[in-house]
Amino acid sequence: MSPSGRRQLVVLVVAGLVSYIFDLHETTGLAVVGEVPPGLRAPSLPDMSRWAELLQAAVTIAAVNFVLSAQVALSLGGMHGYKACPSQELVALSLASAAGCLVGSLPPSASFSRSALLGTLNVGSPIHNLVSAAVVIVCATLLYKTVAPLPHAVLASIIVIALRSMMQFSRARFYFKVSRTEFSVWVASFIVTLALGPTQGIVASLAIAIGMIIRNQAKPHCCSVGRLPGTQIYRDIHRFPSAVEVMRKLMLRDKTLHQKYSQISQQSQSL
């Protein structure tokens, strides 16, 4: 465990002991976890009598969870240098939802806060999921009373500290230098996330991105490009007057390429 993880564990234990010994919830009104129902629910088929009533909410939750999970995977993949596959995330969420409905679990989804916390603990293996599941089972069946006095403020502070590693303000400076439009999207998403929460921030950024794609597709920006003298580099002939158009050939550059096109291009080059 990293030094940061050890410090967080010490703070959690000390805060729980102080809250329990002095009964801060009763004496000061401190918000704590409170009583947790013991045991695990026996597996059973879900009640399908209200499926029509819950269909709209279920579709909305599924869509938001998929977007959130894909965004977490792509973000962490960019930070740690590996390729994330949204299709694989969709399969994992589907299997987890099918299994979770048998025991009444919440809809599965990725978590920025938990992912950031695992990053601070230097977790490098999927085995941690089995360890986490075992700890949850033990706490739910044997140690459920020990989490009752834990203050909400301490749990929230651990999440906030873990999220520091995912606040990449340097990316905002990069967007400001490269594209004011991308910078505006970043600022809008940041404000909505800060004010309403990460789920609403992702929905807002997704809506803005879709709107930008539709606008660019409706009015694509194309320009004639030419080759810079002595190089194999092609640039807009209006922005680079020294660029020379290729004889008997007109080349156009379309700026409406998507990230999916980039992935397809990378896969084609690797073949």
N, C-alpha and C positions, 0 to 999 in steps of 0.2 A: 504494500500500500504506500502511496506517495505521502510526503510530509503534509501536504494539504489535506489529504483524506484522513490522516491520523488526527490532525487538529480539529477537523469537522466532527469526527467521532467523539473526541474528548468533550467538545462543546455540547454535543447532543446528550451525552451521558450526564454531564454535570448539570445541564439545564433541567433534564428530567428528574434528577435527584432533588435539586433545590425546589422544583415545583411540587414534588410529592411530599417532601419533608415539611415544608411550610404551608402546604395546601393553598397555593396561590390562586387557584381557580375560585375557591370559596371566599378567601379573605380579600382578594383584590379584583376579582372578576376577570383574571387572565384567561384568554382564549386558549384552550387545550384541545387535544384530539378527542378526549372523552371516551365513553364506554364503547367498546368494539364488540359486536356479536361474535361469540366463539364458534369454532367448528367450521366445517366446509359443507357446502350444499351437495346433496346426492345427485348424481347425473340423472337427467330426465329430459324427455322431449319438450320443446318449448310449446307454449299455448298459442295456437295459430288462429284463435277465434277473432282477434283484433288486427289481423294483418292488413286489412284495407284501411283501417284508421291510422295505422302506424307506417304505412308504405311511404308516404311523402317524407316524413321525418327520417325514416331509415335511409332513403336514397340520398337525402341531403347530408346526413352524417357520414355515409359511406364515401361520398364524393369528397367532402372536406378532409376526412381521415386519409384518403388516398393521396390527395394533393399535399397534405402535411407530411406524410411519410415519405413521399417522393422528394419533397423539398429538403427534408432532413438528410436523406440518403445522398442527394446530390451535393448538399452543402458540406457534409462530412467527407464525402469522396474528394471534393476539391481541396479540403483542408489537409487530408492525409494522403493524397496522391493515389487514389484507386478509382476505378470506374464503377459508378452505381447504375443499376438497371431498374427503371420504374416498373417494367413489366414483372420483374422478379418480386418487387415490393407488393404488387397487386396480388400475385399468387400467394405470397406469405400472409397477407391480410385476409384473403378469402379463406384459407385453411384455418387460420386462427379464429376467424369469426364462426366458421362451421363447428369447430371444437368448443369454442367458448359458449355458444348458445345452449349447449347441453348442461352446463353448470351455472348458468345465469351470470356470466361475466359481463363486464362493460365492453363496448365495442373496441377492438384492438386498434392501436394507432401508435405511430412513433412519437417521441417526446424530445423536444429541444433540450429541456432542462435535464432529463435523465441522461441523454446522450452527452451533454456537456459535463455532467457529474462523473460519468464513466470515463470521460477523457481526462479529467483531473486525477482520477485514480489509476491512470495508465493501464486500463483494461485492454488486452489485445487478443482475446479469445472468446468465441461464442459460448464457451463453457460457463461464463458468468451468468447466463440466463438460467441454467440449471441450479446454480448456487442461489440466485435470487429467488427462484421458485421454491427451493427448499426452505429458505429463510422465511418466506411468506407463509408457507404451510406450518412451520414450527410456531411462528408468532400467532397465527390464527387459531391454532389448536392448544398451545401451551402458554404462550407468553403474551396473550392478548391484553392482559391487565397492565403489563409494563409500559405499553405505549400510550395509555390513557392520560398520564400527566404531562406528556410532551407538549410544550408551548408551540402554537402555530407560528409565532414570530421567529423562533429558532429554526424551524423547518423551512420557512420562507427565506431566511437569511442564507441557509446552505444552498438553496436553489439559485439565489441571486449571485452568490460568489462563484458558483459553477458556471453561470451564464456569461461571466466576464470573458471567458475564452472565445465565445462565439460572437461577441460584439466587435465586428471588424470595421471600425471607422475609417481605416486606410482604404477600404474598398469604395467608400463614399467619396473620398478625395480623388480616387482614380476615375470614378464615374464623372465627377465634376470637370476633370481635365479632358476626358475623352468625349462625353456626350451629355449635354445638359438635359436631354430628355430622359436618359437612364438615371441621371442624378435626381430628377424630379420624381420618378417612380420610386426610387430608394427612399427619398424623404417622406413621400406620402405613405408608403408602407411602414416606415419607422414610426411615424406619428400615430397611425391607426393602431399599430401593435402596442405602442406605449400607452395609448388611451383606453383601448378596448380589450386587448389581449392578443396572443399569437395567432389564434384561429381566425379572428376577424382581420388581422393584418395580412395573413396569407390569402384570405378571400379577396381583400381589397387589392392586393398586388396582382392576384390572378385576373381580376376583373379589368384592372388597368392594362395589364399585358395583352389580354384578349382584345381590348379596344384598340390598342396600338397596332396589333397585327391586322385587325380588320381595316383600319385606316390605311396602313401601308399597302395592303393587298388591293384596296380600292383605288389608291392613287400611288402606284409604285414609282420610286425615283430611279430613273435610268439615265445614264450618261455615256457618251462616246469616250473610249479610252484609247490611249496610245502608249507606245513603248518609249521609255526614257532612253536617250542615246547611250550606247555602250553597256546596257543592262538588259535583263529579261523581265524588268518590272514594268507593269502597265498602270497608268494613272489617268485621272480625268484630264482631258485635253484643255478644258476651260480653267482648271485650277493649276495645271502644269503646262504652260505654253510651250515648253521645250519638248513635250511628249510628241512622238510622231505616230500618226495612224498607220497601221499596216496596209500595204498596197493591196487594192482589190478586196479588201476584207474589212467589214465594220464590226467591231466588237463592242458589246454592251455589258455593263455591269449592273446587276440588279441587287439592291440592298435589302430585299425582303426575305433573305435566307433565314431559316429558323434553326434552333438548336438541334432539332431532329435531323435536319439536312447535314449539319456538321457531324453528327454521330455516324450517319450513313456514309459520309465521305471518308471518315477515319477508318471505318470498317472495310471500305472498298480498297483503301490504300494499303491495308494490312494483308490483303489477299495476295 
